């Protein structure tokens, strides 16, 4: 019989809140680390998930702490914040990380791995991907666009059996969360990053869902151009992936998929454009042009920043 883990979730947004709610519903011991305002909201209203059926389900009120209330290490720390919040998150979570703590960062991109390893050591940090479709509304309700979530876990640069990784997999494997361990987690992270970037560029520039862009005159050519551009950046870092499979995934005219950054743009909410900035910076370092990626970054910034009228 395995000993239950004490889990700390940093970030009560769409990803952290959704996964934390699933874990709580399964009886896992979960605490949220939050800023005072968010801590007050969670303590009063709990985690609220509006399912694909349109019904809002209120879960049990979670245990919530602020950074100054952390007193002892946790077994598992799930980091689900935006990339630009990571430096503060590292400081906030430091007291929760002990000699045996495992950290699962659910961020897009790759730079966060180095930040966390520098702070806590390679033995504490896992690589991970998260696939779920959910949006956090301004009043705190998490809207589920598709049922369930899928996680991939692995120790970066250390393939093979790892009891700590397997323990994390077991702890996170509950109803509504499918978890698998992959040996080459960096390639898995790159594959997700390129897919998110490519689908964001397509839908942002096309102003429509993936399937609508693919079906439009010139759409297939745009798909090919975006995939070629971004796959070249990934390939320069040693993670070319399967561009043909990516093209197929973005060429289905029946696809209603819209990535989270484009959804936030259309809703007038803040967009995590830094995910694309990191990819563009890598392209520059490799001497590669990325005009379509750069155009999407401009569009995303124009959508999130005030513009003069008249």
N, C-alpha and C positions, 0 to 999 in steps of 0.2 A: 504494500500500500504506500503510495507516494504522499509526501507531506504537502499540503496546500501552500501555495506561494502567497506572500503579501505583495500585491501589485499596486504601484503608483502610476496614475495616468496624468501626464502633463499635457494639458490642452483639452478643453471641453467643447471644441468645435464639431464640425460634421464628422470628421474621422474619429477623434478621440472620444467624443460623446457617444457616437454610435457603437464603437467597440466596447467602451466601458459599460454601456447599457446592456449589451449582449452578455458580457461577463457577469454583471450583477444578477441578471435574470437567471443565470446558470448557477448562482450561489457562490461565485468566486469572491474572495476578499479583496475588494477594490477601493482605493482612496483616490480622489482627484486633488491634484495640486493646482490651485487657481489664484488669480489676482483677487483682491478683496471684493470688488463688485461682482465678479463672476461667482465667487464663493458664496456671497449672499444670495444670489439668484438660485444657485443649485440647492442651497440649504432650504430655501423657501418653496421652490417650485419643482425641484427634482429634475431628472432627465426626461425630456418629453420627445418621443419619436412619433412622427406622423407617417404611418405605413403607406404602402402603395395602394391600400384600400381606402385611403383618405381619412382614416381614423387616427386620432392622436392618443397614444398610449403613454400614460405616466408611470414610470417605474418607481421603485422604492427610492426614497431620498438617499443619495450617496453620502459616504463619509467624505468630507472636504477639509483640506488644510491649506494654509497660505505658507509661503516659503519660510517665514520666521517661526512657524509652528512645527517644522520638521525636527524630530528628536532622535530618530534612529534609522538605520538603513532598511531598505526594502529588498525583497528578493528579485523583483522584476520592475523595471521602470519603462513605461511606454511613452515615448516623446512624440507628440502629435501637434506640433506647432508649425507656423510658417517659417521659412528659412531665415527671414530677417529678424525673427524673434529668438533664434537659436543662441546667440551669445548671452542674452539675459537668462535664457532657460538653463544653460550650463551652470550659471551662478546659483540660480534658484534651487536646482535639484541636487547640488553638490552634497548636502547633508544626508540625502537619501541613498547615496551610493557607497556601499561598503565593499569589503574584499570579495564577496561572492555575488554581488549584484550583477544582473544582466540587463543591458539597455537595448531596447528595440526602437529605433528611430523610424517613424513613418513619414518621411519627407521625400519629395522628389529631388532628383539631382544626385550628385556624388560628393560634393564638398563637405557636407555635414559629417560624413564618416571621419574625415581627417580631424575636424573640430572636436568630435567626441572622443576619438582615440587619443588626441593630444591631452585632453582634459582628464580622461579616466583610464586610459590604457587599452590595448587591443583585446585583452582578455575579458573586458567588460562589455564590449560593443559588438552587436550583431548587425549584419546588413539585412534589409527587409524591403519588401514591396507590399503595398496594400491596394486592392482593387475593390472599390465600392462606389455606389452612386448615391450620394446624399448631399444635401445642402442645408446649411444653418441659416434660418431666417433671423432677421434683426431682433425679434423678441425671444429668441432662444430655442425655438422649436426646430428639431432636426427632421427634415423631410427626406424620406426614403424613396428614391426613384426606381430602384430595383432591389429585390429581396436578397439580403445576405452580403457577406464580404469574403474575400479570398486573400490570404496572406502567404508570402514566401519568406523563409528565413534561412540564414546561413552565416557562417563565420567568414568574413572577408579574408582571402588569402590563406585559409586553412581548411581545405577540403577533408573529407573523411568523417568518421563518427566523432561526435562531440556530445557527451552526456548533458552538458549545460544547455545546448541548443535543443536537444530532444525534450528536456524538462520544460523549456519554454513552449515548445510546440504543444505538448500535452496540456499545459495550463491555458493556452489560448484557444484550444480546440473545443469549442462549445457550440450549441445549436445556433446556427446563423453565421458562424465563422469557420471557414475551411482553411486549414493551415498545412503547408507542406515544407519540408526542408529540402533545399537545393544546394548542390556542391559549389557551383559557380555563381554565388549570389551577386557578384559585381555585374556579370553579364545579364542576369535577370533584372537588376536595377537599371542597367543601361537600356534594355529592351523596353521596359515600362516608360522610362524617361523619353525615349525617342518617339514612342507611340503617343504619349501625352502631348509632346511638343508638336508632332506632325498633325495630330487631329486638331490641336488648338490653332495652328497656323491656317489650316484649311478652313475651319469654321469661322475663324475671326476675319480672315480676308474675304471669304465667300459670303459671310453674313447669313449662313444657313446651316442646317444639320449636315452631318457627314454624307448621308445618302443623297441629299438634295444637291450638294456640291458635286458629288461623283456623277450625278445624272445630267448636270447642266452641260451645255455646249462648251468644250474646252476643259471640262472638269477632270476627265481622266488624265489629260496632260498636266494639269496642275498637281494632281495626286503624285504622278511620276516625278515631277520636278521637286516637290517638297520632300518626298522620301529620298530621292537621290542626294539632295543637299544635306539633310540631317544624318543620313547613313554615312556620308563621307566624314562628318565630324566624329561620329561614334567609331568608325573604322580607324581614324587617326589615333584614337585612344586604345585601339586593340579590341574593340567590341562591335564589329560590323553587324552582327545579328543576321537576320534573313530579310533583306529589303523586299524580295518578291512576295513573301508572306505579308509584310506590312502593307504593300500596295494592294494585295487582295483584300486585306482587312478594312482598307479605307475606300474601296471601290464598289462596295455593295450599295446599289441605289435604293435599297429598302431600309438601310440603316437609319435609325432615328437618333444615333448617338451624338451627344454634344458634351465635350469635356468641361470640367468644372470652371476653368478660367473663362471660357466663352460664356457659360451660363452666368457667371458673376458679372461679366461685361454687359450682357443684355439686361441684367437686373439692376444695373447701376450701382453695384456693390464693389468694394475694393478688390482688386485683382492681384494675385501673386505672380506678377510678371517677372520677378527675380528668378523664377525657375527657368525662364527662357534666357534671361540675362547671363546666367551661368553657362549655358550652352553656347551663347554667342561669344562670350569671352574665351571659351576653349577654342572655338573656331578661329578667332584672331590669333591665339597663341600658336595654332597649327598652320597659320598662313592660308586659311580657307575662307572663301567668300560665302556669306549666308544672307543674300538679299531678301529672300522670302521670310526667313525668320526675323530679320531686322524690321521688315515692313509690319509684321504682326506685332512686334514689340512697340512700335510707334502707335499702332491702332489701339492697343490695350492701354497705353498710357494716356492717350487722348480721351479714352472713355472713362478713365477714373479720376482725372484731374479737372478742376473747374476751368471753364473757358469763358472769355469775355463775350457778352451779348451786345449786338448792335455795332 
